[in-house]
Amino acid sequence: MAWRSALYRLVRPVLFRFEPERIHGLTLDALHLAGINPAGRAVASFLGGAPRDGDPVEIAGIRFRTRVGVAAGFDKDGVALRGWAALGLGFAEVGTVTPLPQGGNRRPRLFRLPADQALINRMGFNNAGAAAVARNVMLARRHLPPDFVVGINLGRGRHTPDERAIDDYCAAHRLSAPVADYLVINVSSPNTPGLRDLQDPARLQDLLHALAGEGDRLRCRRPLFVKLAPDLPRAALDAALDALTHAPAAGVILANSSLERRGLHSDRNIASEQGGLSGAPLLPRVAQLIGQARERVGGGLAIMASGGIHSAEDAVRLREAGADLVQLWTGLVYRGPGLVGETTRALRSVSA
């Protein structure tokens, strides 16, 4: 497996000469093209290096072929699902999607911090809208392995008034639930004004009950996960977790990108860019949050680890802290597709 990372290290300096969002878009194009033809899928499988027999596990009533997936924000519109499956991932979470299309914030809005193996983004929920994303997922379904799981991450429109937030989530839910295996309630992005206020326990419960009611009306009730911020103080996280255990939530994702900037080694002009920080600096905090969450909820909620995974050892650390599943994102930028196989193989040897 090490040679895959070594090969990517040779290519990475060339990629990093270009604007981050441009390379991001080209990566998605390449994954899309790889996914739609047999030769491309074979190449993706070779580069990912994941074991072909997987490591099936049932979490929140869903059968995952492995515990390793890609986090929301990488493939916002679900255009590369067949490519993600070919890499050997067990699941892909697309979005964040809003009821209507929105362009997000002005570019540049994605920044590399190589000295910290991190990214800062202020994308602003740019996406094609829930209807378009649902169509992409539906069209990909017939070509995906039967045990490849697709989650859809839901958000509130940027210009939606606070008092109408639940309406936005319900509208996105109605379009997304029929094609998703699970849904994620994103209440923790730092790039939509006021969104993090929805982490208030009472508001979380109202939102989850509203979405569960939508699922019942659709006769299409999907497991609901809530994605929380890494910046929550201990008492606030405990309160949010308690709210989830008394609401129709299947699990929690820890965590979104952070507003914290302490301890960074990158150029101050880049490190001070507005937006959410992701990558290696988040690993200690995410491990702490997962340990706290597992202690708080016991087996009452599934836990997805999202943040800071740049090696097999990082994935094992979060699994041992209490995570059921792990999600990759920034680690793929710095370590390349071989990270998929490394983490998948490492987690096979970790007991529950």
KOLKOL-545765 format. One record per residue (C-alpha): residue number from 1; residue in one letter; x, y, z. Coordinates in steps of 0.1 Angstrom, whole numbers. Example, Ala and Ser with C-alpha at 12.3 -4.5 7.8 and 13.67 -1.06 7.14 Angstrom:
! residues 2
{n->1	res->a	px->123	py->-45	pz->78}
{n->2	res->s	px->137	py->-11	pz->71}
***
This chain:
! residues 352
{n->1	res->m	px->0	py->0	pz->0}
{n->2	res->a	px->29	py->24	pz->7}
{n->3	res->w	px->39	py->27	pz->-29}
{n->4	res->r	px->5	py->42	pz->-38}
{n->5	res->s	px->11	py->70	pz->-13}
{n->6	res->a	px->46	py->74	pz->-26}
{n->7	res->l	px->34	py->77	pz->-62}
{n->8	res->y	px->8	py->103	pz->-52}
{n->9	res->r	px->35	py->123	pz->-34}
{n->10	res->l	px->53	py->126	pz->-67}
{n->11	res->v	px->22	py->139	pz->-84}
{n->12	res->r	px->9	py->162	pz->-57}
{n->13	res->p	px->33	py->191	pz->-62}
{n->14	res->v	px->21	py->194	pz->-98}
{n->15	res->l	px->-16	py->194	pz->-87}
{n->16	res->f	px->-8	py->220	pz->-59}
{n->17	res->r	px->4	py->244	pz->-85}
{n->18	res->f	px->-32	py->250	pz->-96}
{n->19	res->e	px->-61	py->267	pz->-79}
{n->20	res->p	px->-76	py->243	pz->-54}
{n->21	res->e	px->-112	py->245	pz->-66}
{n->22	res->r	px->-101	py->239	pz->-102}
{n->23	res->i	px->-83	py->207	pz->-92}
{n->24	res->h	px->-112	py->197	pz->-71}
{n->25	res->g	px->-135	py->200	pz->-101}
{n->26	res->l	px->-111	py->181	pz->-124}
{n->27	res->t	px->-109	py->153	pz->-97}
{n->28	res->l	px->-146	py->149	pz->-98}
{n->29	res->d	px->-146	py->149	pz->-136}
{n->30	res->a	px->-120	py->121	pz->-135}
{n->31	res->l	px->-139	py->101	pz->-110}
{n->32	res->h	px->-171	py->105	pz->-131}
{n->33	res->l	px->-154	py->93	pz->-162}
{n->34	res->a	px->-137	py->64	pz->-144}
{n->35	res->g	px->-170	py->53	pz->-130}
{n->36	res->i	px->-188	py->50	pz->-163}
{n->37	res->n	px->-165	py->26	pz->-182}
{n->38	res->p	px->-150	py->-7	pz->-172}
{n->39	res->a	px->-114	py->3	pz->-178}
{n->40	res->g	px->-118	py->34	pz->-157}
{n->41	res->r	px->-133	py->14	pz->-129}
{n->42	res->a	px->-104	py->-10	pz->-130}
{n->43	res->v	px->-79	py->18	pz->-128}
{n->44	res->a	px->-98	py->34	pz->-99}
{n->45	res->s	px->-99	py->1	pz->-80}
{n->46	res->f	px->-62	py->-4	pz->-86}
{n->47	res->l	px->-54	py->31	pz->-73}
{n->48	res->g	px->-77	py->28	pz->-43}
{n->49	res->g	px->-62	py->-6	pz->-33}
{n->50	res->a	px->-91	py->-16	pz->-11}
{n->51	res->p	px->-98	py->-53	pz->-5}
{n->52	res->r	px->-123	py->-67	pz->-29}
{n->53	res->d	px->-142	py->-87	pz->-3}
{n->54	res->g	px->-150	py->-57	pz->19}
{n->55	res->d	px->-158	py->-59	pz->55}
{n->56	res->p	px->-197	py->-58	pz->58}
{n->57	res->v	px->-212	py->-43	pz->89}
{n->58	res->e	px->-247	py->-32	pz->98}
{n->59	res->i	px->-251	py->3	pz->113}
{n->60	res->a	px->-284	py->21	pz->119}
{n->61	res->g	px->-302	py->-7	pz->101}
{n->62	res->i	px->-281	py->-2	pz->69}
{n->63	res->r	px->-256	py->-28	pz->56}
{n->64	res->f	px->-223	py->-11	pz->47}
{n->65	res->r	px->-198	py->-31	pz->27}
{n->66	res->t	px->-169	py->-13	pz->45}
{n->67	res->r	px->-167	py->12	pz->73}
{n->68	res->v	px->-149	py->38	pz->51}
{n->69	res->g	px->-167	py->65	pz->31}
{n->70	res->v	px->-163	py->99	pz->16}
{n->71	res->a	px->-177	py->129	pz->36}
{n->72	res->a	px->-202	py->155	pz->23}
{n->73	res->g	px->-188	py->185	pz->5}
{n->74	res->f	px->-165	py->166	pz->-18}
{n->75	res->d	px->-191	py->154	pz->-43}
{n->76	res->k	px->-218	py->180	pz->-36}
{n->77	res->d	px->-240	py->170	pz->-66}
{n->78	res->g	px->-235	py->133	pz->-66}
{n->79	res->v	px->-218	py->133	pz->-100}
{n->80	res->a	px->-191	py->107	pz->-92}
{n->81	res->l	px->-209	py->80	pz->-73}
{n->82	res->r	px->-198	py->52	pz->-96}
{n->83	res->g	px->-162	py->64	pz->-93}
{n->84	res->w	px->-163	py->64	pz->-54}
{n->85	res->a	px->-177	py->29	pz->-55}
{n->86	res->a	px->-149	py->18	pz->-79}
{n->87	res->l	px->-122	py->32	pz->-55}
{n->88	res->g	px->-134	py->7	pz->-29}
{n->89	res->l	px->-153	py->30	pz->-5}
{n->90	res->g	px->-183	py->16	pz->13}
{n->91	res->f	px->-204	py->47	pz->11}
{n->92	res->a	px->-206	py->82	pz->-2}
{n->93	res->e	px->-223	py->112	pz->13}
{n->94	res->v	px->-233	py->138	pz->-12}
{n->95	res->g	px->-243	py->174	pz->-7}
{n->96	res->t	px->-249	py->195	pz->12}
{n->97	res->v	px->-280	py->201	pz->-9}
{n->98	res->t	px->-305	py->229	pz->-5}
{n->99	res->p	px->-341	py->229	pz->-18}
{n->100	res->l	px->-331	py->252	pz->-47}
{n->101	res->p	px->-298	py->256	pz->-65}
{n->102	res->q	px->-274	py->281	pz->-52}
{n->103	res->g	px->-240	py->293	pz->-63}
{n->104	res->g	px->-223	py->297	pz->-29}
{n->105	res->n	px->-198	py->323	pz->-20}
{n->106	res->r	px->-174	py->341	pz->-44}
{n->107	res->r	px->-142	py->325	pz->-54}
{n->108	res->p	px->-116	py->320	pz->-42}
{n->109	res->r	px->-133	py->301	pz->-14}
{n->110	res->l	px->-110	py->270	pz->-10}
{n->111	res->f	px->-75	py->273	pz->4}
{n->112	res->r	px->-47	py->248	pz->10}
{n->113	res->l	px->-25	py->249	pz->41}
{n->114	res->p	px->2	py->223	pz->32}
{n->115	res->a	px->23	py->229	pz->63}
{n->116	res->d	px->-7	py->217	pz->83}
{n->117	res->q	px->-22	py->192	pz->59}
{n->118	res->a	px->-54	py->212	pz->61}
{n->119	res->l	px->-79	py->231	pz->40}
{n->120	res->i	px->-100	py->262	pz->47}
{n->121	res->n	px->-133	py->265	pz->28}
{n->122	res->r	px->-161	py->290	pz->27}
{n->123	res->m	px->-180	py->273	pz->-2}
{n->124	res->g	px->-214	py->284	pz->11}
{n->125	res->f	px->-235	py->253	pz->1}
{n->126	res->n	px->-230	py->257	pz->-36}
{n->127	res->n	px->-250	py->229	pz->-52}
{n->128	res->a	px->-274	py->221	pz->-81}
{n->129	res->g	px->-304	py->219	pz->-58}
{n->130	res->a	px->-321	py->188	pz->-43}
{n->131	res->a	px->-341	py->178	pz->-74}
{n->132	res->a	px->-310	py->177	pz->-96}
{n->133	res->v	px->-289	py->158	pz->-69}
{n->134	res->a	px->-318	py->133	pz->-64}
{n->135	res->r	px->-318	py->127	pz->-102}
{n->136	res->n	px->-281	py->121	pz->-102}
{n->137	res->v	px->-284	py->96	pz->-74}
{n->138	res->m	px->-313	py->78	pz->-90}
{n->139	res->l	px->-295	py->75	pz->-123}
{n->140	res->a	px->-264	py->61	pz->-107}
{n->141	res->r	px->-283	py->36	pz->-86}
{n->142	res->r	px->-287	py->10	pz->-113}
{n->143	res->h	px->-249	py->9	pz->-119}
{n->144	res->l	px->-238	py->8	pz->-82}
{n->145	res->p	px->-229	py->-23	pz->-63}
{n->146	res->p	px->-259	py->-34	pz->-43}
{n->147	res->d	px->-242	py->-28	pz->-10}
{n->148	res->f	px->-228	py->6	pz->-18}
{n->149	res->v	px->-246	py->31	pz->5}
{n->150	res->v	px->-255	py->67	pz->-5}
{n->151	res->g	px->-263	py->94	pz->21}
{n->152	res->i	px->-276	py->128	pz->13}
{n->153	res->n	px->-266	py->158	pz->34}
{n->154	res->l	px->-294	py->184	pz->38}
{n->155	res->g	px->-290	py->221	pz->45}
{n->156	res->r	px->-309	py->254	pz->47}
{n->157	res->g	px->-308	py->279	pz->19}
{n->158	res->r	px->-286	py->309	pz->24}
{n->159	res->h	px->-313	py->334	pz->22}
{n->160	res->t	px->-340	py->315	pz->40}
{n->161	res->p	px->-353	py->333	pz->71}
{n->162	res->d	px->-344	py->316	pz->103}
{n->163	res->e	px->-381	py->310	pz->111}
{n->164	res->r	px->-385	py->291	pz->78}
{n->165	res->a	px->-354	py->268	pz->83}
{n->166	res->i	px->-375	py->237	pz->90}
{n->167	res->d	px->-394	py->243	pz->58}
{n->168	res->d	px->-362	py->242	pz->38}
{n->169	res->y	px->-350	py->209	pz->54}
{n->170	res->c	px->-384	py->193	pz->48}
{n->171	res->a	px->-384	py->204	pz->12}
{n->172	res->a	px->-350	py->190	pz->6}
{n->173	res->h	px->-360	py->158	pz->25}
{n->174	res->r	px->-390	py->152	pz->3}
{n->175	res->l	px->-369	py->152	pz->-28}
{n->176	res->s	px->-339	py->133	pz->-13}
{n->177	res->a	px->-355	py->106	pz->9}
{n->178	res->p	px->-367	py->84	pz->-20}
{n->179	res->v	px->-332	py->79	pz->-34}
{n->180	res->a	px->-311	py->80	pz->-3}
{n->181	res->d	px->-301	py->53	pz->22}
{n->182	res->y	px->-297	py->78	pz->50}
{n->183	res->l	px->-300	py->115	pz->54}
{n->184	res->v	px->-278	py->140	pz->73}
{n->185	res->i	px->-291	py->171	pz->89}
{n->186	res->n	px->-263	py->197	pz->86}
{n->187	res->v	px->-267	py->222	pz->113}
{n->188	res->s	px->-230	py->229	pz->118}
{n->189	res->s	px->-215	py->245	pz->86}
{n->190	res->p	px->-198	py->278	pz->96}
{n->191	res->n	px->-204	py->292	pz->61}
{n->192	res->t	px->-242	py->298	pz->63}
{n->193	res->p	px->-251	py->326	pz->87}
{n->194	res->g	px->-271	py->315	pz->116}
{n->195	res->l	px->-270	py->278	pz->107}
{n->196	res->r	px->-252	py->267	pz->139}
{n->197	res->d	px->-280	py->281	pz->160}
{n->198	res->l	px->-300	py->250	pz->150}
{n->199	res->q	px->-277	py->230	pz->173}
{n->200	res->d	px->-298	py->242	pz->202}
{n->201	res->p	px->-313	py->211	pz->217}
{n->202	res->a	px->-350	py->222	pz->215}
{n->203	res->r	px->-346	py->233	pz->179}
{n->204	res->l	px->-328	py->200	pz->170}
{n->205	res->q	px->-356	py->180	pz->184}
{n->206	res->d	px->-382	py->201	pz->165}
{n->207	res->l	px->-363	py->196	pz->133}
{n->208	res->l	px->-359	py->159	pz->137}
{n->209	res->h	px->-395	py->153	pz->146}
{n->210	res->a	px->-406	py->174	pz->115}
{n->211	res->l	px->-384	py->153	pz->92}
{n->212	res->a	px->-395	py->120	pz->107}
{n->213	res->g	px->-431	py->132	pz->101}
{n->214	res->e	px->-422	py->139	pz->65}
{n->215	res->g	px->-407	py->104	pz->62}
{n->216	res->d	px->-439	py->89	pz->75}
{n->217	res->r	px->-460	py->109	pz->51}
{n->218	res->l	px->-438	py->98	pz->22}
{n->219	res->r	px->-438	py->62	pz->35}
{n->220	res->c	px->-401	py->66	pz->31}
{n->221	res->r	px->-385	py->70	pz->65}
{n->222	res->r	px->-347	py->70	pz->63}
{n->223	res->p	px->-322	py->70	pz->92}
{n->224	res->l	px->-315	py->105	pz->102}
{n->225	res->f	px->-279	py->116	pz->112}
{n->226	res->v	px->-270	py->150	pz->126}
{n->227	res->k	px->-237	py->166	pz->118}
{n->228	res->l	px->-224	py->187	pz->147}
{n->229	res->a	px->-196	py->213	pz->149}
{n->230	res->p	px->-162	py->205	pz->165}
{n->231	res->d	px->-163	py->239	pz->183}
{n->232	res->l	px->-191	py->229	pz->207}
{n->233	res->p	px->-181	py->231	pz->244}
{n->234	res->r	px->-185	py->199	pz->263}
{n->235	res->a	px->-217	py->210	pz->280}
{n->236	res->a	px->-233	py->220	pz->247}
{n->237	res->l	px->-223	py->188	pz->230}
{n->238	res->d	px->-237	py->168	pz->259}
{n->239	res->a	px->-270	py->187	pz->256}
{n->240	res->a	px->-272	py->182	pz->218}
{n->241	res->l	px->-265	py->144	pz->222}
{n->242	res->d	px->-291	py->141	pz->249}
{n->243	res->a	px->-316	py->158	pz->226}
{n->244	res->l	px->-307	py->134	pz->198}
{n->245	res->t	px->-313	py->104	pz->221}
{n->246	res->h	px->-348	py->117	pz->228}
{n->247	res->a	px->-356	py->124	pz->191}
{n->248	res->p	px->-359	py->102	pz->160}
{n->249	res->a	px->-322	py->103	pz->153}
{n->250	res->a	px->-302	py->73	pz->142}
{n->251	res->g	px->-268	py->88	pz->147}
{n->252	res->v	px->-244	py->117	pz->148}
{n->253	res->i	px->-215	py->128	pz->126}
{n->254	res->l	px->-185	py->143	pz->144}
{n->255	res->a	px->-175	py->167	pz->131}
{n->256	res->n	px->-179	py->195	pz->106}
{n->257	res->s	px->-151	py->220	pz->98}
{n->258	res->s	px->-138	py->243	pz->126}
{n->259	res->l	px->-135	py->280	pz->132}
{n->260	res->e	px->-105	py->274	pz->155}
{n->261	res->r	px->-71	py->284	pz->142}
{n->262	res->r	px->-47	py->279	pz->172}
{n->263	res->g	px->-16	py->259	pz->166}
{n->264	res->l	px->-14	py->263	pz->128}
{n->265	res->h	px->20	py->265	pz->111}
{n->266	res->s	px->9	py->278	pz->77}
{n->267	res->d	px->14	py->314	pz->65}
{n->268	res->r	px->-8	py->337	pz->86}
{n->269	res->n	px->-24	py->353	pz->55}
{n->270	res->i	px->-38	py->319	pz->44}
{n->271	res->a	px->-45	py->306	pz->79}
{n->272	res->s	px->-66	py->337	pz->87}
{n->273	res->e	px->-89	py->332	pz->57}
{n->274	res->q	px->-126	py->331	pz->67}
{n->275	res->g	px->-143	py->297	pz->66}
{n->276	res->g	px->-141	py->262	pz->81}
{n->277	res->l	px->-108	py->245	pz->88}
{n->278	res->s	px->-105	py->208	pz->80}
{n->279	res->g	px->-77	py->183	pz->79}
{n->280	res->a	px->-50	py->169	pz->102}
{n->281	res->p	px->-53	py->196	pz->129}
{n->282	res->l	px->-88	py->184	pz->137}
{n->283	res->l	px->-79	py->148	pz->146}
{n->284	res->p	px->-72	py->153	pz->183}
{n->285	res->r	px->-105	py->172	pz->188}
{n->286	res->v	px->-125	py->147	pz->167}
{n->287	res->a	px->-111	py->118	pz->188}
{n->288	res->q	px->-120	py->137	pz->220}
{n->289	res->l	px->-155	py->144	pz->208}
{n->290	res->i	px->-161	py->108	pz->197}
{n->291	res->g	px->-149	py->95	pz->230}
{n->292	res->q	px->-172	py->119	pz->248}
{n->293	res->a	px->-201	py->111	pz->226}
{n->294	res->r	px->-197	py->73	pz->230}
{n->295	res->e	px->-195	py->77	pz->267}
{n->296	res->r	px->-227	py->98	pz->267}
{n->297	res->v	px->-249	py->78	pz->244}
{n->298	res->g	px->-236	py->43	pz->248}
{n->299	res->g	px->-250	py->22	pz->220}
{n->300	res->g	px->-280	py->45	pz->216}
{n->301	res->l	px->-266	py->64	pz->185}
{n->302	res->a	px->-244	py->54	pz->156}
{n->303	res->i	px->-213	py->76	pz->154}
{n->304	res->m	px->-196	py->86	pz->121}
{n->305	res->a	px->-161	py->101	pz->124}
{n->306	res->s	px->-154	py->129	pz->100}
{n->307	res->g	px->-123	py->150	pz->103}
{n->308	res->g	px->-86	py->146	pz->105}
{n->309	res->i	px->-80	py->112	pz->89}
{n->310	res->h	px->-48	py->112	pz->70}
{n->311	res->s	px->-36	py->76	pz->77}
{n->312	res->a	px->-47	py->41	pz->87}
{n->313	res->e	px->-35	py->49	pz->122}
{n->314	res->d	px->-58	py->79	pz->124}
{n->315	res->a	px->-88	py->58	pz->113}
{n->316	res->v	px->-80	py->32	pz->139}
{n->317	res->r	px->-77	py->58	pz->166}
{n->318	res->l	px->-112	py->72	pz->159}
{n->319	res->r	px->-126	py->37	pz->156}
{n->320	res->e	px->-111	py->28	pz->190}
{n->321	res->a	px->-125	py->60	pz->204}
{n->322	res->g	px->-160	py->48	pz->196}
{n->323	res->a	px->-167	py->56	pz->159}
{n->324	res->d	px->-187	py->30	pz->139}
{n->325	res->l	px->-179	py->45	pz->105}
{n->326	res->v	px->-152	py->69	pz->92}
{n->327	res->q	px->-153	py->95	pz->65}
{n->328	res->l	px->-125	py->108	pz->43}
{n->329	res->w	px->-122	py->142	pz->27}
{n->330	res->t	px->-91	py->164	pz->32}
{n->331	res->g	px->-69	py->133	pz->37}
{n->332	res->l	px->-77	py->124	pz->1}
{n->333	res->v	px->-63	py->157	pz->-11}
{n->334	res->y	px->-30	py->152	pz->8}
{n->335	res->r	px->-26	py->114	pz->7}
{n->336	res->g	px->-44	py->104	pz->-25}
{n->337	res->p	px->-67	py->75	pz->-34}
{n->338	res->g	px->-45	py->49	pz->-17}
{n->339	res->l	px->-58	py->62	pz->16}
{n->340	res->v	px->-90	py->43	pz->9}
{n->341	res->g	px->-73	py->10	pz->9}
{n->342	res->e	px->-51	py->18	pz->38}
{n->343	res->t	px->-79	py->28	pz->61}
{n->344	res->t	px->-102	py->-1	pz->49}
{n->345	res->r	px->-76	py->-27	pz->56}
{n->346	res->a	px->-66	py->-12	pz->90}
{n->347	res->l	px->-102	py->-11	pz->102}
{n->348	res->r	px->-108	py->-48	pz->94}
{n->349	res->s	px->-84	py->-57	pz->122}
{n->350	res->v	px->-101	py->-35	pz->148}
{n->351	res->s	px->-126	py->-52	pz->171}
{n->352	res->a	px->-158	py->-35	pz->180}
***
